[in-house]
Amino acid sequence: METTSSREIYANPWMTIREDTFVRPDGGEGLYGVVDKPHYALVIALDGDAQRSGAGPSERDRMMLVEQFRYPLGLRRWEFPQGTAPDRAVMDPAELAARELREETGLTARSWHPLGLLDVAPGLSSQRGRAFLATDLVAGDPDREETEADMRAAWVTRAEFEDRVRAGEITDAQSIAAYALLLLSGR
């Protein structure tokens, strides 16, 4: 596909919307609207007996979730800590992950493991995210942005997380996909 034109339709500190025209390989012309958002980092902060002993996953492992109001849905939702750099800035994914974890939960991690790459909505948006596992955690105070003032944080076990996904209480696609990456990693 060859892009023949691109124009910005809208911009704010978190995203831009552009309209592209293009030519398909068969010569047909097309029009596409794209939501451009900066890449994000998502963190599964994992704490538990298995993590401290070096053993495999345990029923006692717990993960940190945050809950906040998601305006487009008009609902409060639970998810793993995640976010983008301010003002559509580009940041190293690992640095962004550490920043988001500390900002939203107050936790810092001594050990980091990349889990994988996630595409948010590839038919609509250019946004991609990197998922990380954070272990060997140290508690601290959150330093939330103004838009996160009503955020809550809570520990859940793996079993509780899975039950809440099945019950439709956790519906954030990125969090569910990152959990799948965690399972596939064998951690």
DODRENDREN-904281 format. One record per residue: residue in one letter; residue number from 1; x, z, y of N, C-alpha, C, CB in turn; chain. Coordinates in steps of 0.2 Angstrom, whole numbers. Atoms other than C-alpha are relative to their C-alpha. Glycine has a CB too. Example, Ala and Ser with C-alpha at 12.3 -4.5 7.8 and 13.67 -1.06 7.14 Angstrom:
  residu  num    nc1    nc3    nc2   cac1   cac3   cac2    cc1    cc3    cc2   cbc1   cbc3   cbc2  chaine
       A    1      4      0     -6     62     39    -22      4      0      6     -5      6      0       A
       S    2     -4     -1     -6     68     36     -5     -4      3      5      2     -7      2       A
//
This chain:
  residu  num    nc1    nc3    nc2   cac1   cac3   cac2    cc1    cc3    cc2   cbc1   cbc3   cbc2  chaine
       M    1      4      0     -6      0      0      0      4      0      6     -5      6      0       A
       E    2     -4      0     -6      6     -4     17     -4      2      6      3     -7      2       A
       T    3      4     -3     -5      0      6     32      1     -5      6      2      7      2       A
       T    4      0      5     -6     -4     -6     47     -1      3      6     -5     -6     -1       A
       S    5      1     -4     -6     -9      7     60     -2      7     -2     -5     -3      5       A
       S    6      2     -7      1    -11     25     62     -1      3      7      6      4     -4       A
       R    7      2     -3     -6    -19     35     76     -2      7     -1     -5     -4      5       A
       E    8      2     -7      1    -21     54     79     -7      0      4      5      4      4       A
       I    9      7     -1     -2    -39     58     81     -1      7      3     -5     -1     -6       A
       Y   10      1     -7     -2    -38     77     84      7      4     -2     -6      3     -4       A
       A   11     -6     -5      1    -24     91     85     -2      7      2      6     -3      3       A
       N   12      0     -7     -2    -24    110     86      7      3     -3     -6      3     -2       A
       P   13     -6     -3      2    -10    122     82      1      1     -8      1      7      2       A
       W   14     -1     -1      7    -14    122     63     -1     -7     -4     -6      4     -2       A
       M   15      1      6      4    -18    104     59     -1     -6      5     -6      0     -4       A
       T   16      2      6     -4    -20     86     65     -4     -4     -5      6     -4      2       A
       I   17      4      5      4    -32     72     59      2     -6      3     -8      2      1       A
       R   18     -2      7     -2    -27     54     59     -4     -5     -4      8     -1     -1       A
       E   19      3      5      3    -35     38     55      5     -6     -1     -6     -2      4       A
       D   20     -4      5      2    -25     25     46     -3     -6     -3      5      2     -6       A
       T   21      2      6      3    -28      7     42      6     -3     -5     -2     -6      5       A
       F   22     -5      2      5    -19     -1     27     -2     -6     -3      2      6     -5       A
       V   23      1      6      4    -17    -16     16      1      2     -7      4     -6      2       A
       R   24     -1     -1      7    -20    -14     -3      5     -5     -3     -7      1     -3       A
       P   25     -5      5      3     -8    -23    -15     -4     -6     -1      2      3     -7       A
       D   26      3      6      1    -22    -35    -18     -2     -4      6     -7      1     -4       A
       G   27      1      4     -7    -23    -40      1     -6      3      3     -1     -7     -1       A
       G   28      6     -3     -3    -39    -30      4      2      5      6     -5      3     -5       A
       E   29     -2     -4     -5    -39    -20     20     -4      7     -1     -2     -2      7       A
       G   30      4     -7      1    -44     -1     20      1      4      6      3      3     -6       A
       L   31      0     -5     -6    -47     13     32      0      7     -4     -6      0      5       A
       Y   32     -1     -6      3    -42     31     28      0      6      5      5      1     -5       A
       G   33     -1     -6     -4    -44     48     37      4      5     -4     -7      3      2       A
       V   34     -4     -5      3    -31     61     33      1      6      4      7     -3     -1       A
       V   35     -1     -6     -3    -30     79     37      8      2     -1     -5      6     -2       A
       D   36     -7     -2      0    -11     83     41      0      8      1      4     -4      4       A
       K   37     -2     -7     -2     -7    102     39      7      1     -3     -5      4     -4       A
       P   38     -7     -1      2     10    109     37      0      3     -8      3      6      4       A
       H   39     -1     -3      7     16    114     19      0      7      1      7     -3     -3       A
       Y   40      1     -7      0     12    131     14      4      3     -6     -7      2     -1       A
       A   41     -3     -4      5     20    145      3     -6      5     -3      6      3      2       A
       L   42      4     -5      3     10    156     -9      4      4     -5     -6     -4     -5       A
       V   43     -4     -4      3     16    171    -17     -4      5     -5      4      5      5       A
       I   44      2     -4      4     12    180    -33      5      6     -1     -2     -3     -8       A
       A   45     -4     -6      0     19    198    -31     -2      4     -6     -1      4      7       A
       L   46      1     -3      6     20    205    -48      4      6     -1      1     -5     -6       A
       D   47     -3     -6      1     23    223    -52     -3      3     -6     -1      5      6       A
       G   48      2     -3      6     22    233    -68      6      2     -5     -4     -5     -4       A
       D   49     -4     -3      5     30    241    -83      5     -6     -3     -3      4     -6       A
       A   50     -4      5      3     35    224    -91      5     -3      5     -5     -6     -2       A
       Q   51     -4      3     -5     43    218    -75      6      5      1     -3     -1      7       A
       R   52     -6     -5     -1     54    234    -73      4      0     -7     -3      7      1       A
       S   53     -4     -1      6     59    234    -92      3     -7     -2     -4      3     -5       A
       G   54     -2      7      2     62    215    -93     -3     -3     -6      8      1     -2       A
       A   55      4      3      6     49    213   -107     -4     -5      3     -4      6     -3       A
       G   56      5      5     -2     36    200   -107     -6      3      3     -2     -4     -6       A
       P   57      6     -2     -3     19    200    -99     -3      6     -3     -5     -5      1       A
       S   58      3     -6      2     10    217   -100     -7      0      3      4      6      1       A
       E   59      6     -1     -3     -8    222    -98      0      4      6     -5      4     -5       A
       R   60      0     -5     -6     -2    235    -85      3     -4      6      5      5     -2       A
       D   61     -2      4     -6      6    221    -74     -5      0      5      3     -7     -2       A
       R   62      5      0     -5     -2    221    -58      2     -5      6     -2      6      4       A
       M   63     -2      5     -5     -3    207    -44     -3      2      6     -2     -7     -3       A
       M   64      3     -1     -7     -6    209    -25     -4     -6      2      6      2      5       A
       L   65      5      5     -3    -21    200    -18     -2      2      7     -7     -1     -4       A
       V   66      2     -2     -7    -27    199      0     -7     -3      0      5     -3      5       A
       E   67      7      2     -2    -45    197      6     -1     -1      7     -5      5     -3       A
       Q   68      1      1     -7    -50    189     22     -6     -5      1      6     -3      3       A
       F   69      5      4     -1    -64    180     30      2     -8      1     -4      2      7       A
       R   70     -2      7      0    -63    161     27     -5     -4      4      1     -3     -7       A
       Y   71      5      3     -5    -72    153     42     -4     -6     -3      3     -2      6       A
       P   72      4      6      3    -76    136     34     -5      1     -5      5     -5     -3       A
       L   73      5     -2      6    -85    144     19     -5      6      3      4      3     -5       A
       G   74      4     -5     -3    -92    158     30      0      6     -5     -7     -2      1       A
       L   75     -1     -6      6    -86    171     16      6      3      1     -2     -3     -7       A
       R   76     -7     -4      1    -73    184     13      2     -2     -7     -1      8      1       A
       R   77     -3      2      6    -62    178     -1      6      3     -2      1     -8      0       A
       W   78     -7     -3      3    -48    186    -12      4     -6     -2     -2      5     -6       A
       E   79     -4      5      2    -33    176    -15      7      3      0      0     -6      5       A
       F   80     -7     -2      0    -14    177    -17      3     -1      7      5     -4     -5       A
       P   81     -3      1     -7     -4    179      0      3     -7      0      5      6      1       A
       Q   82     -2      7     -1     -1    162      7     -1     -2      7     -4     -5     -5       A
       G   83      1      2     -7      1    153     23      5     -5      2      0      6      5       A
       T   84     -4      5     -3     10    141     34      4      3      6     -4     -6      3       A
       A   85     -4     -2     -6     23    143     48     -5     -1      7      7     -4      1       A
       P   86      4      1     -6     15    145     66      2     -7      3      2      6      5       A
       D   87     -1      6     -5     12    130     77      2     -6     -4      4      1      6       A
       R   88     -2      6      5     14    117     62      7      0      0     -3     -6      3       A
       A   89     -8      0      1     33    122     61      1     -2     -7      3      6      3       A
       V   90     -3      1      7     43    117     46      4      5     -1      3     -7     -1       A
       M   91     -5     -5      2     51    131     37      2     -1     -8     -4      7      0       A
       D   92     -2      0      7     61    132     21     -6      4     -4      7      4     -1       A
       P   93      5     -3      4     48    136      7      1      7     -2     -2     -4     -6       A
       A   94     -2     -7      2     57    152      1      0      5      5      7      0     -4       A
       E   95      0     -4     -6     59    159     18     -7      1      2      4     -3      6       A
       L   96      7      0     -2     41    155     22     -4      5     -5     -4     -7      0       A
       A   97      4     -4      5     35    164      5      2      7      2      3     -2     -7       A
       A   98     -2     -7     -1     45    180     10     -3      2      6      8      0      1       A
       R   99      3     -1     -7     38    179     28     -8      2     -2      1     -6      5       A
       E  100      7     -1      2     20    178     21     -1      6     -3     -3     -6     -3       A
       L  101      1     -6      4     22    191      8      1      7      5      5      1     -5       A
       R  102     -1     -6     -4     29    204     21     -5      0      5      7     -1      4       A
       E  103      5      0     -6     17    199     35     -7      2     -3     -1     -7      3       A
       E  104      7     -2      3      1    200     24     -1      6     -4     -2     -6     -4       A
       T  105      1     -6      4      5    214     13      5      6      1      1     -2     -8       A
       G  106     -6     -5     -1     21    223     19      5      1     -5     -3      7      1       A
       L  107     -4      0      5     29    220      3      6     -5      1     -3     -2     -7       A
       T  108     -6      4      1     47    213      1      2      0     -7      6      3      5       A
       A  109     -1      1      7     54    207    -15      8     -1      0     -3     -6     -3       A
       R  110     -7      1      2     72    208    -22      1     -6     -4      3      6     -3       A
       S  111     -1      6      4     69    194    -34     -6     -5      1      0      3     -8       A
       W  112      5      6     -1     61    177    -32      1     -5     -5      1     -3      7       A
       H  113     -1      5      5     57    164    -44     -5     -6      2     -2      2     -8       A
       P  114      5      5     -1     49    147    -40     -4     -2     -6      4     -7      3       A
       L  115      5      1      6     34    143    -50     -2     -8      0     -6      4      1       A
       G  116      1      7      0     30    125    -44     -3     -2      6     -5     -1     -6       A
       L  117      3      3     -6     22    113    -32     -8     -1     -1      3     -7      1       A
       L  118      7      1      0      3    112    -28     -2     -5      6     -3      7      0       A
       D  119      3      4     -5     -6     98    -19     -7      3      2     -1     -7     -2       A
       V  120      6     -4     -1    -21    106    -10     -6     -5     -1      0      2      8       A
       A  121      5      4      1    -33     91     -9      3     -7      2     -6      1      5       A
       P  122     -4      6     -1    -23     75    -11     -4     -6      2      4     -2     -6       A
       G  123      4      5     -2    -38     64     -8     -2      0      8     -6     -1     -4       A
       L  124      3     -2     -7    -41     72     10      6      2      4     -5      5     -1       A
       S  125     -5     -4     -4    -25     81     15      7     -2     -2     -1      7      1       A
       S  126     -7      1      2     -6     78     15      3      7     -1      4     -3      6       A
       Q  127     -2     -6      1     -4     97     13      2      1     -7     -4      6      3       A
       R  128     -3     -2      6      7    103     -1      2      7      0      6     -5     -3       A
       G  129     -2     -7      0     12    121     -6      5      1     -6     -6      4     -1       A
       R  130     -5     -2      5     26    129    -16     -3      7     -2      7      1      3       A
       A  131      2     -6      3     21    144    -27      6      4     -2     -5     -1     -6       A
       F  132     -6     -4      2     33    158    -30     -2      7     -3      4      2      6       A
       L  133      1     -7      3     34    174    -41      5      4      4      1     -1     -8       A
       A  134     -4     -5     -3     40    189    -32      0      6     -4     -2      2      8       A
       T  135      0     -6      4     46    204    -42      5      5      3      2     -1     -7       A
       D  136     -4     -5     -3     56    220    -39     -2      1      7      8     -2     -1       A
       L  137      3      0     -6     45    224    -25      1      7      4     -7     -1      0       A
       V  138     -1     -5     -5     48    236    -10     -6      1      5      7      0      3       A
       A  139      5     -1     -4     33    243     -1      2      1      8     -5      6     -2       A
       G  140     -1      0     -7     31    242     18     -6     -1      4      6     -5      3       A
       D  141      6      1     -4     19    240     32     -1     -7      2      0      4      7       A
       P  142      2      7     -2     10    223     35      1     -1      7     -7     -2     -2       A
       D  143      0      2     -7     13    214     51     -4     -6      1      8     -2      2       A
       R  144      5      6      0     -2    203     52     -1     -3      6     -7      2     -3       A
       E  145      2      3     -6     -6    190     64     -7      2      3      0     -8     -1       A
       E  146      6     -2     -3    -21    192     76     -6     -2     -5     -1     -2      7       A
       T  147      5      3      4    -31    181     65     -1      3     -7      1     -8     -1       A
       E  148      1     -4      6    -28    192     50     -1      7      0      7     -1     -4       A
       A  149      1     -7     -2    -33    208     58     -5      3     -5     -3      1      7       A
       D  150      5     -3      4    -47    211     46      2     -1     -8     -7     -4      1       A
       M  151     -2      2      7    -37    206     30      1      7     -3      7     -3      0       A
       R  152     -1     -6      4    -37    219     16      5     -3     -6     -6      2     -3       A
       A  153     -4      1      5    -24    220      2     -2      5     -6      8      0      2       A
       A  154      1     -5      6    -26    227    -16      3     -3     -6     -8      0     -1       A
       W  155     -3      2      7    -18    227    -33     -5     -1     -5      5      6     -2       A
       V  156      4      1      6    -26    220    -48      4     -2     -6     -5     -6      1       A
       T  157     -4      2      6    -21    218    -66     -1     -7     -2     -2      5     -6       A
       R  158      2      7      2    -20    201    -74     -7     -1     -3      6     -2     -6       A
       A  159      6      0      3    -35    205    -84     -6      0      5     -1      6     -5       A
       E  160      5     -1     -6    -45    210    -68      0     -7      3      2      5      5       A
       F  161      0      7     -3    -39    193    -60     -4     -5     -4      7     -2      1       A
       E  162      4      5      5    -45    183    -75     -7      1      0      3      0     -7       A
       D  163      8     -2      0    -62    192    -75     -3     -2      6     -1      8     -2       A
       R  164      3      2     -6    -64    189    -57     -1     -7      1      4      3      6       A
       V  165      0      7     -1    -60    171    -58     -6     -3     -5      6     -4     -3       A
       R  166      6      2      4    -73    169    -73     -6      2      3      1      3     -7       A
       A  167      6     -2     -3    -86    178    -63     -1     -3      7      0      8      2       A
       G  168      0      3     -6    -83    167    -48      1      4      7     -7     -3      1       A
       E  169     -2     -4     -5    -77    181    -37      7     -2      4      1      7     -2       A
       I  170     -6      3     -2    -60    173    -35     -1     -8     -1      7      2     -3       A
       T  171      1      7      1    -62    154    -31      5     -4      4     -7     -1      3       A
       D  172     -5      3     -3    -47    150    -21      4     -5     -5      5      4      4       A
       A  173     -3      5      5    -40    134    -30      7      1      0     -2     -7      2       A
       Q  174     -8     -1      0    -22    137    -25      2      6     -3      2      0      8       A
       S  175     -2     -6      3    -22    155    -31     -1     -1     -8     -5      6      2       A
       I  176      1      2      7    -30    149    -48      5     -4     -3     -7     -3     -1       A
       A  177     -5      5      3    -18    135    -50      7      3      0      1     -6      5       A
       A  178     -6     -3      0     -3    146    -45      0      5     -6      1      4      6       A
       Y  179      1     -5      6     -9    159    -59      2     -4     -6     -7      3      0       A
       A  180     -1      4      6     -9    144    -71      8     -1      0     -4     -6      0       A
       L  181     -7      1      0      9    140    -66      4      6     -2      3     -2      7       A
       L  182     -4     -6      3     14    158    -69     -1      1     -7     -4      7      4       A
       L  183      1     -1      7      6    158    -86      5     -5     -4     -7     -2     -2       A
       L  184     -4      6      3     15    141    -90      8      2      0     -1     -6      4       A
       S  185     -7     -2     -1     32    149    -84      2      5     -6      1      3      7       A
       G  186     -2     -5      5     30    162    -98      2      7      3      6     -2     -4       A
       R  187     -1     -7     -3     32    177    -86     -6      4      0      3     -1      7       A
//
